[in-house]
Amino acid sequence: MHFYQPLGAIAAYKALYELVLKPFFWDKTAHGLSLAVAPPPAAKPPLDQRAKFP
């Protein structure tokens, strides 16, 4: 509790500061997987160009 309560107070003061001075700021956490951009899914060819099996 000796470390938890001061950290909570710091977080509350930071939140109040951002609420008053930067109301539209979104403090997001960057995660490792969110930075990677996935390639778009492969497009299927139209039905008339697909291989026809007997």
CHARMM internal coordinates of N, CA and C (Angstrom, degrees):
IC EDIT
DIST 1 N 1 CA 1.4543
DIST 1 CA 1 C 1.5317
ANGL 1 N 1 CA 1 C 111.52
DIST 1 C 2 N 1.3284
ANGL 1 CA 1 C 2 N 117.33
DIHE 1 N 1 CA 1 C 2 N -23.69
DIST 2 N 2 CA 1.4540
ANGL 1 C 2 N 2 CA 119.76
DIHE 1 CA 1 C 2 N 2 CA -177.57
DIST 2 CA 2 C 1.5295
ANGL 2 N 2 CA 2 C 111.59
DIHE 1 C 2 N 2 CA 2 C -67.46
DIST 2 C 3 N 1.3416
ANGL 2 CA 2 C 3 N 117.24
DIHE 2 N 2 CA 2 C 3 N -27.00
DIST 3 N 3 CA 1.4592
ANGL 2 C 3 N 3 CA 120.40
DIHE 2 CA 2 C 3 N 3 CA 179.05
DIST 3 CA 3 C 1.5266
ANGL 3 N 3 CA 3 C 111.86
DIHE 2 C 3 N 3 CA 3 C -99.94
DIST 3 C 4 N 1.3258
ANGL 3 CA 3 C 4 N 116.25
DIHE 3 N 3 CA 3 C 4 N -28.95
DIST 4 N 4 CA 1.4561
ANGL 3 C 4 N 4 CA 121.07
DIHE 3 CA 3 C 4 N 4 CA -175.00
DIST 4 CA 4 C 1.5281
ANGL 4 N 4 CA 4 C 112.00
DIHE 3 C 4 N 4 CA 4 C -68.34
DIST 4 C 5 N 1.2993
ANGL 4 CA 4 C 5 N 117.53
DIHE 4 N 4 CA 4 C 5 N -45.41
DIST 5 N 5 CA 1.4673
ANGL 4 C 5 N 5 CA 120.57
DIHE 4 CA 4 C 5 N 5 CA -176.46
DIST 5 CA 5 C 1.5309
ANGL 5 N 5 CA 5 C 112.30
DIHE 4 C 5 N 5 CA 5 C -66.15
DIST 5 C 6 N 1.3437
ANGL 5 CA 5 C 6 N 121.25
DIHE 5 N 5 CA 5 C 6 N -44.70
DIST 6 N 6 CA 1.4688
ANGL 5 C 6 N 6 CA 119.44
DIHE 5 CA 5 C 6 N 6 CA 176.75
DIST 6 CA 6 C 1.5305
ANGL 6 N 6 CA 6 C 113.05
DIHE 5 C 6 N 6 CA 6 C -63.17
DIST 6 C 7 N 1.3350
ANGL 6 CA 6 C 7 N 116.78
DIHE 6 N 6 CA 6 C 7 N -36.01
DIST 7 N 7 CA 1.4622
ANGL 6 C 7 N 7 CA 118.63
DIHE 6 CA 6 C 7 N 7 CA 177.85
DIST 7 CA 7 C 1.5315
ANGL 7 N 7 CA 7 C 111.11
DIHE 6 C 7 N 7 CA 7 C -66.77
DIST 7 C 8 N 1.3169
ANGL 7 CA 7 C 8 N 117.18
DIHE 7 N 7 CA 7 C 8 N -37.76
DIST 8 N 8 CA 1.4614
ANGL 7 C 8 N 8 CA 120.60
DIHE 7 CA 7 C 8 N 8 CA 175.85
DIST 8 CA 8 C 1.5147
ANGL 8 N 8 CA 8 C 111.77
DIHE 7 C 8 N 8 CA 8 C -64.84
DIST 8 C 9 N 1.3323
ANGL 8 CA 8 C 9 N 116.72
DIHE 8 N 8 CA 8 C 9 N -37.85
DIST 9 N 9 CA 1.4689
ANGL 8 C 9 N 9 CA 120.25
DIHE 8 CA 8 C 9 N 9 CA 178.12
DIST 9 CA 9 C 1.5231
ANGL 9 N 9 CA 9 C 110.74
DIHE 8 C 9 N 9 CA 9 C -66.77
DIST 9 C 10 N 1.3286
ANGL 9 CA 9 C 10 N 116.51
DIHE 9 N 9 CA 9 C 10 N -41.02
DIST 10 N 10 CA 1.4687
ANGL 9 C 10 N 10 CA 120.07
DIHE 9 CA 9 C 10 N 10 CA 177.89
DIST 10 CA 10 C 1.5268
ANGL 10 N 10 CA 10 C 110.18
DIHE 9 C 10 N 10 CA 10 C -62.52
DIST 10 C 11 N 1.3283
ANGL 10 CA 10 C 11 N 117.07
DIHE 10 N 10 CA 10 C 11 N -43.14
DIST 11 N 11 CA 1.4688
ANGL 10 C 11 N 11 CA 120.75
DIHE 10 CA 10 C 11 N 11 CA 178.83
DIST 11 CA 11 C 1.5293
ANGL 11 N 11 CA 11 C 111.20
DIHE 10 C 11 N 11 CA 11 C -64.04
DIST 11 C 12 N 1.3291
ANGL 11 CA 11 C 12 N 117.22
DIHE 11 N 11 CA 11 C 12 N -38.01
DIST 12 N 12 CA 1.4642
ANGL 11 C 12 N 12 CA 120.27
DIHE 11 CA 11 C 12 N 12 CA 178.95
DIST 12 CA 12 C 1.5245
ANGL 12 N 12 CA 12 C 111.36
DIHE 11 C 12 N 12 CA 12 C -67.79
DIST 12 C 13 N 1.3334
ANGL 12 CA 12 C 13 N 116.87
DIHE 12 N 12 CA 12 C 13 N -41.42
DIST 13 N 13 CA 1.4724
ANGL 12 C 13 N 13 CA 119.67
DIHE 12 CA 12 C 13 N 13 CA 177.22
DIST 13 CA 13 C 1.5277
ANGL 13 N 13 CA 13 C 111.01
DIHE 12 C 13 N 13 CA 13 C -65.35
DIST 13 C 14 N 1.3205
ANGL 13 CA 13 C 14 N 117.49
DIHE 13 N 13 CA 13 C 14 N -39.15
DIST 14 N 14 CA 1.4716
ANGL 13 C 14 N 14 CA 120.84
DIHE 13 CA 13 C 14 N 14 CA 177.82
DIST 14 CA 14 C 1.5308
ANGL 14 N 14 CA 14 C 110.26
DIHE 13 C 14 N 14 CA 14 C -63.77
DIST 14 C 15 N 1.3319
ANGL 14 CA 14 C 15 N 116.40
DIHE 14 N 14 CA 14 C 15 N -42.94
DIST 15 N 15 CA 1.4642
ANGL 14 C 15 N 15 CA 120.43
DIHE 14 CA 14 C 15 N 15 CA 179.29
DIST 15 CA 15 C 1.5242
ANGL 15 N 15 CA 15 C 111.28
DIHE 14 C 15 N 15 CA 15 C -64.26
DIST 15 C 16 N 1.3133
ANGL 15 CA 15 C 16 N 117.42
DIHE 15 N 15 CA 15 C 16 N -41.58
DIST 16 N 16 CA 1.4642
ANGL 15 C 16 N 16 CA 120.92
DIHE 15 CA 15 C 16 N 16 CA 178.06
DIST 16 CA 16 C 1.5230
ANGL 16 N 16 CA 16 C 111.16
DIHE 15 C 16 N 16 CA 16 C -65.30
DIST 16 C 17 N 1.3337
ANGL 16 CA 16 C 17 N 116.91
DIHE 16 N 16 CA 16 C 17 N -41.41
DIST 17 N 17 CA 1.4644
ANGL 16 C 17 N 17 CA 121.75
DIHE 16 CA 16 C 17 N 17 CA 177.35
DIST 17 CA 17 C 1.5252
ANGL 17 N 17 CA 17 C 110.64
DIHE 16 C 17 N 17 CA 17 C -59.61
DIST 17 C 18 N 1.3467
ANGL 17 CA 17 C 18 N 116.56
DIHE 17 N 17 CA 17 C 18 N -47.78
DIST 18 N 18 CA 1.4647
ANGL 17 C 18 N 18 CA 119.90
DIHE 17 CA 17 C 18 N 18 CA -179.33
DIST 18 CA 18 C 1.5204
ANGL 18 N 18 CA 18 C 111.70
DIHE 17 C 18 N 18 CA 18 C -68.93
DIST 18 C 19 N 1.3025
ANGL 18 CA 18 C 19 N 118.25
DIHE 18 N 18 CA 18 C 19 N -33.13
DIST 19 N 19 CA 1.4592
ANGL 18 C 19 N 19 CA 120.98
DIHE 18 CA 18 C 19 N 19 CA 178.78
DIST 19 CA 19 C 1.5272
ANGL 19 N 19 CA 19 C 111.14
DIHE 18 C 19 N 19 CA 19 C -65.37
DIST 19 C 20 N 1.3304
ANGL 19 CA 19 C 20 N 116.66
DIHE 19 N 19 CA 19 C 20 N -39.10
DIST 20 N 20 CA 1.4565
ANGL 19 C 20 N 20 CA 120.67
DIHE 19 CA 19 C 20 N 20 CA -176.54
DIST 20 CA 20 C 1.5303
ANGL 20 N 20 CA 20 C 111.36
DIHE 19 C 20 N 20 CA 20 C -82.75
DIST 20 C 21 N 1.3320
ANGL 20 CA 20 C 21 N 117.63
DIHE 20 N 20 CA 20 C 21 N -46.70
DIST 21 N 21 CA 1.4623
ANGL 20 C 21 N 21 CA 120.28
DIHE 20 CA 20 C 21 N 21 CA -172.00
DIST 21 CA 21 C 1.5254
ANGL 21 N 21 CA 21 C 114.46
DIHE 20 C 21 N 21 CA 21 C -94.70
DIST 21 C 22 N 1.3267
ANGL 21 CA 21 C 22 N 118.30
DIHE 21 N 21 CA 21 C 22 N -26.73
DIST 22 N 22 CA 1.4631
ANGL 21 C 22 N 22 CA 121.41
DIHE 21 CA 21 C 22 N 22 CA 179.83
DIST 22 CA 22 C 1.5318
ANGL 22 N 22 CA 22 C 109.50
DIHE 21 C 22 N 22 CA 22 C -134.10
DIST 22 C 23 N 1.3337
ANGL 22 CA 22 C 23 N 117.83
DIHE 22 N 22 CA 22 C 23 N 71.02
DIST 23 N 23 CA 1.4715
ANGL 22 C 23 N 23 CA 119.24
DIHE 22 CA 22 C 23 N 23 CA -172.04
DIST 23 CA 23 C 1.5307
ANGL 23 N 23 CA 23 C 114.48
DIHE 22 C 23 N 23 CA 23 C -66.60
DIST 23 C 24 N 1.3294
ANGL 23 CA 23 C 24 N 119.20
DIHE 23 N 23 CA 23 C 24 N -21.82
DIST 24 N 24 CA 1.4619
ANGL 23 C 24 N 24 CA 120.57
DIHE 23 CA 23 C 24 N 24 CA -177.64
DIST 24 CA 24 C 1.5223
ANGL 24 N 24 CA 24 C 112.24
DIHE 23 C 24 N 24 CA 24 C -107.69
DIST 24 C 25 N 1.3380
ANGL 24 CA 24 C 25 N 117.58
DIHE 24 N 24 CA 24 C 25 N 14.40
DIST 25 N 25 CA 1.4601
ANGL 24 C 25 N 25 CA 122.10
DIHE 24 CA 24 C 25 N 25 CA 178.78
DIST 25 CA 25 C 1.5211
ANGL 25 N 25 CA 25 C 108.81
DIHE 24 C 25 N 25 CA 25 C -85.96
DIST 25 C 26 N 1.3416
ANGL 25 CA 25 C 26 N 115.84
DIHE 25 N 25 CA 25 C 26 N 131.96
DIST 26 N 26 CA 1.4555
ANGL 25 C 26 N 26 CA 121.03
DIHE 25 CA 25 C 26 N 26 CA 179.10
DIST 26 CA 26 C 1.5167
ANGL 26 N 26 CA 26 C 107.51
DIHE 25 C 26 N 26 CA 26 C -114.56
DIST 26 C 27 N 1.3153
ANGL 26 CA 26 C 27 N 117.33
DIHE 26 N 26 CA 26 C 27 N 108.62
DIST 27 N 27 CA 1.4593
ANGL 26 C 27 N 27 CA 123.49
DIHE 26 CA 26 C 27 N 27 CA -177.54
DIST 27 CA 27 C 1.5235
ANGL 27 N 27 CA 27 C 108.53
DIHE 26 C 27 N 27 CA 27 C -84.51
DIST 27 C 28 N 1.3377
ANGL 27 CA 27 C 28 N 115.96
DIHE 27 N 27 CA 27 C 28 N 87.39
DIST 28 N 28 CA 1.4532
ANGL 27 C 28 N 28 CA 120.98
DIHE 27 CA 27 C 28 N 28 CA -176.23
DIST 28 CA 28 C 1.5225
ANGL 28 N 28 CA 28 C 110.77
DIHE 27 C 28 N 28 CA 28 C -89.82
DIST 28 C 29 N 1.2942
ANGL 28 CA 28 C 29 N 115.97
DIHE 28 N 28 CA 28 C 29 N 150.72
DIST 29 N 29 CA 1.4540
ANGL 28 C 29 N 29 CA 122.45
DIHE 28 CA 28 C 29 N 29 CA 174.61
DIST 29 CA 29 C 1.5223
ANGL 29 N 29 CA 29 C 108.39
DIHE 28 C 29 N 29 CA 29 C -93.36
DIST 29 C 30 N 1.3282
ANGL 29 CA 29 C 30 N 116.60
DIHE 29 N 29 CA 29 C 30 N 127.84
DIST 30 N 30 CA 1.4611
ANGL 29 C 30 N 30 CA 120.82
DIHE 29 CA 29 C 30 N 30 CA 177.43
DIST 30 CA 30 C 1.5224
ANGL 30 N 30 CA 30 C 108.81
DIHE 29 C 30 N 30 CA 30 C -83.95
DIST 30 C 31 N 1.3128
ANGL 30 CA 30 C 31 N 116.56
DIHE 30 N 30 CA 30 C 31 N 123.04
DIST 31 N 31 CA 1.4595
ANGL 30 C 31 N 31 CA 121.86
DIHE 30 CA 30 C 31 N 31 CA 178.33
DIST 31 CA 31 C 1.5182
ANGL 31 N 31 CA 31 C 108.79
DIHE 30 C 31 N 31 CA 31 C -105.28
DIST 31 C 32 N 1.3039
ANGL 31 CA 31 C 32 N 117.51
DIHE 31 N 31 CA 31 C 32 N 153.43
DIST 32 N 32 CA 1.4522
ANGL 31 C 32 N 32 CA 122.43
DIHE 31 CA 31 C 32 N 32 CA -176.23
DIST 32 CA 32 C 1.5082
ANGL 32 N 32 CA 32 C 113.99
DIHE 31 C 32 N 32 CA 32 C -58.75
DIST 32 C 33 N 1.3195
ANGL 32 CA 32 C 33 N 118.21
DIHE 32 N 32 CA 32 C 33 N -43.26
DIST 33 N 33 CA 1.4572
ANGL 32 C 33 N 33 CA 120.48
DIHE 32 CA 32 C 33 N 33 CA -176.56
DIST 33 CA 33 C 1.5180
ANGL 33 N 33 CA 33 C 112.71
DIHE 32 C 33 N 33 CA 33 C -78.44
DIST 33 C 34 N 1.3213
ANGL 33 CA 33 C 34 N 118.31
DIHE 33 N 33 CA 33 C 34 N -22.34
DIST 34 N 34 CA 1.4509
ANGL 33 C 34 N 34 CA 120.06
DIHE 33 CA 33 C 34 N 34 CA -177.81
DIST 34 CA 34 C 1.5273
ANGL 34 N 34 CA 34 C 111.87
DIHE 33 C 34 N 34 CA 34 C -74.86
DIST 34 C 35 N 1.3335
ANGL 34 CA 34 C 35 N 117.69
DIHE 34 N 34 CA 34 C 35 N -17.16
DIST 35 N 35 CA 1.4562
ANGL 34 C 35 N 35 CA 120.66
DIHE 34 CA 34 C 35 N 35 CA -179.87
DIST 35 CA 35 C 1.5279
ANGL 35 N 35 CA 35 C 111.84
DIHE 34 C 35 N 35 CA 35 C -81.36
DIST 35 C 36 N 1.3127
ANGL 35 CA 35 C 36 N 117.21
DIHE 35 N 35 CA 35 C 36 N -23.35
DIST 36 N 36 CA 1.4618
ANGL 35 C 36 N 36 CA 120.86
DIHE 35 CA 35 C 36 N 36 CA 179.62
DIST 36 CA 36 C 1.5276
ANGL 36 N 36 CA 36 C 109.81
DIHE 35 C 36 N 36 CA 36 C -76.77
DIST 36 C 37 N 1.3064
ANGL 36 CA 36 C 37 N 116.00
DIHE 36 N 36 CA 36 C 37 N 134.22
DIST 37 N 37 CA 1.4591
ANGL 36 C 37 N 37 CA 121.12
DIHE 36 CA 36 C 37 N 37 CA 179.60
DIST 37 CA 37 C 1.5178
ANGL 37 N 37 CA 37 C 107.88
DIHE 36 C 37 N 37 CA 37 C -99.51
DIST 37 C 38 N 1.3063
ANGL 37 CA 37 C 38 N 116.08
DIHE 37 N 37 CA 37 C 38 N 122.20
DIST 38 N 38 CA 1.4590
ANGL 37 C 38 N 38 CA 120.84
DIHE 37 CA 37 C 38 N 38 CA 179.69
DIST 38 CA 38 C 1.5264
ANGL 38 N 38 CA 38 C 109.49
DIHE 37 C 38 N 38 CA 38 C -76.71
DIST 38 C 39 N 1.3271
ANGL 38 CA 38 C 39 N 117.31
DIHE 38 N 38 CA 38 C 39 N 139.73
DIST 39 N 39 CA 1.4704
ANGL 38 C 39 N 39 CA 119.30
DIHE 38 CA 38 C 39 N 39 CA 177.59
DIST 39 CA 39 C 1.5216
ANGL 39 N 39 CA 39 C 110.18
DIHE 38 C 39 N 39 CA 39 C -68.03
DIST 39 C 40 N 1.3096
ANGL 39 CA 39 C 40 N 117.65
DIHE 39 N 39 CA 39 C 40 N 151.44
DIST 40 N 40 CA 1.4715
ANGL 39 C 40 N 40 CA 119.50
DIHE 39 CA 39 C 40 N 40 CA 179.48
DIST 40 CA 40 C 1.5241
ANGL 40 N 40 CA 40 C 109.99
DIHE 39 C 40 N 40 CA 40 C -66.02
DIST 40 C 41 N 1.3221
ANGL 40 CA 40 C 41 N 117.28
DIHE 40 N 40 CA 40 C 41 N 150.34
DIST 41 N 41 CA 1.4679
ANGL 40 C 41 N 41 CA 119.34
DIHE 40 CA 40 C 41 N 41 CA 179.59
DIST 41 CA 41 C 1.5192
ANGL 41 N 41 CA 41 C 110.75
DIHE 40 C 41 N 41 CA 41 C -64.77
DIST 41 C 42 N 1.3349
ANGL 41 CA 41 C 42 N 116.06
DIHE 41 N 41 CA 41 C 42 N 147.50
DIST 42 N 42 CA 1.4612
ANGL 41 C 42 N 42 CA 120.93
DIHE 41 CA 41 C 42 N 42 CA -179.41
DIST 42 CA 42 C 1.5254
ANGL 42 N 42 CA 42 C 109.77
DIHE 41 C 42 N 42 CA 42 C -66.58
DIST 42 C 43 N 1.3113
ANGL 42 CA 42 C 43 N 115.59
DIHE 42 N 42 CA 42 C 43 N 134.07
DIST 43 N 43 CA 1.4621
ANGL 42 C 43 N 43 CA 120.58
DIHE 42 CA 42 C 43 N 43 CA -179.54
DIST 43 CA 43 C 1.5289
ANGL 43 N 43 CA 43 C 109.28
DIHE 42 C 43 N 43 CA 43 C -79.70
DIST 43 C 44 N 1.3084
ANGL 43 CA 43 C 44 N 116.03
DIHE 43 N 43 CA 43 C 44 N 139.01
DIST 44 N 44 CA 1.4649
ANGL 43 C 44 N 44 CA 120.90
DIHE 43 CA 43 C 44 N 44 CA 177.37
DIST 44 CA 44 C 1.5304
ANGL 44 N 44 CA 44 C 108.76
DIHE 43 C 44 N 44 CA 44 C -81.98
DIST 44 C 45 N 1.3126
ANGL 44 CA 44 C 45 N 116.82
DIHE 44 N 44 CA 44 C 45 N 141.53
DIST 45 N 45 CA 1.4687
ANGL 44 C 45 N 45 CA 118.33
DIHE 44 CA 44 C 45 N 45 CA 177.06
DIST 45 CA 45 C 1.5285
ANGL 45 N 45 CA 45 C 110.35
DIHE 44 C 45 N 45 CA 45 C -68.16
DIST 45 C 46 N 1.3191
ANGL 45 CA 45 C 46 N 117.51
DIHE 45 N 45 CA 45 C 46 N 157.23
DIST 46 N 46 CA 1.4797
ANGL 45 C 46 N 46 CA 119.99
DIHE 45 CA 45 C 46 N 46 CA 178.47
DIST 46 CA 46 C 1.5258
ANGL 46 N 46 CA 46 C 110.51
DIHE 45 C 46 N 46 CA 46 C -59.72
DIST 46 C 47 N 1.3287
ANGL 46 CA 46 C 47 N 115.73
DIHE 46 N 46 CA 46 C 47 N 158.38
DIST 47 N 47 CA 1.4637
ANGL 46 C 47 N 47 CA 121.49
DIHE 46 CA 46 C 47 N 47 CA -176.42
DIST 47 CA 47 C 1.5258
ANGL 47 N 47 CA 47 C 112.49
DIHE 46 C 47 N 47 CA 47 C -59.04
DIST 47 C 48 N 1.3241
ANGL 47 CA 47 C 48 N 117.85
DIHE 47 N 47 CA 47 C 48 N -35.47
DIST 48 N 48 CA 1.4668
ANGL 47 C 48 N 48 CA 119.21
DIHE 47 CA 47 C 48 N 48 CA -176.87
DIST 48 CA 48 C 1.5344
ANGL 48 N 48 CA 48 C 111.90
DIHE 47 C 48 N 48 CA 48 C -75.20
DIST 48 C 49 N 1.3236
ANGL 48 CA 48 C 49 N 119.72
DIHE 48 N 48 CA 48 C 49 N -13.53
DIST 49 N 49 CA 1.4676
ANGL 48 C 49 N 49 CA 121.68
DIHE 48 CA 48 C 49 N 49 CA 180.00
DIST 49 CA 49 C 1.5336
ANGL 49 N 49 CA 49 C 112.15
DIHE 48 C 49 N 49 CA 49 C -103.80
DIST 49 C 50 N 1.3133
ANGL 49 CA 49 C 50 N 117.26
DIHE 49 N 49 CA 49 C 50 N 0.00
DIST 50 N 50 CA 1.4632
ANGL 49 C 50 N 50 CA 119.55
DIHE 49 CA 49 C 50 N 50 CA 178.53
DIST 50 CA 50 C 1.5239
ANGL 50 N 50 CA 50 C 109.92
DIHE 49 C 50 N 50 CA 50 C -76.92
DIST 50 C 51 N 1.3243
ANGL 50 CA 50 C 51 N 114.80
DIHE 50 N 50 CA 50 C 51 N 155.96
DIST 51 N 51 CA 1.4562
ANGL 50 C 51 N 51 CA 118.93
DIHE 50 CA 50 C 51 N 51 CA 179.41
DIST 51 CA 51 C 1.5306
ANGL 51 N 51 CA 51 C 109.61
DIHE 50 C 51 N 51 CA 51 C -65.38
DIST 51 C 52 N 1.3276
ANGL 51 CA 51 C 52 N 115.12
DIHE 51 N 51 CA 51 C 52 N 138.67
DIST 52 N 52 CA 1.4677
ANGL 51 C 52 N 52 CA 120.30
DIHE 51 CA 51 C 52 N 52 CA -179.63
DIST 52 CA 52 C 1.5212
ANGL 52 N 52 CA 52 C 107.97
DIHE 51 C 52 N 52 CA 52 C -105.23
DIST 52 C 53 N 1.3255
ANGL 52 CA 52 C 53 N 114.79
DIHE 52 N 52 CA 52 C 53 N 126.63
DIST 53 N 53 CA 1.4488
ANGL 52 C 53 N 53 CA 119.54
DIHE 52 CA 52 C 53 N 53 CA 179.11
DIST 53 CA 53 C 1.5267
ANGL 53 N 53 CA 53 C 108.72
DIHE 52 C 53 N 53 CA 53 C -106.40
DIST 53 C 54 N 1.3421
ANGL 53 CA 53 C 54 N 115.27
DIHE 53 N 53 CA 53 C 54 N 140.65
DIST 54 N 54 CA 1.4728
ANGL 53 C 54 N 54 CA 117.64
DIHE 53 CA 53 C 54 N 54 CA -179.44
DIST 54 CA 54 C 1.4963
ANGL 54 N 54 CA 54 C 113.62
DIHE 53 C 54 N 54 CA 54 C -71.68
END
COOR INIT
IC SEED 1 N 1 CA 1 C
IC BUILD
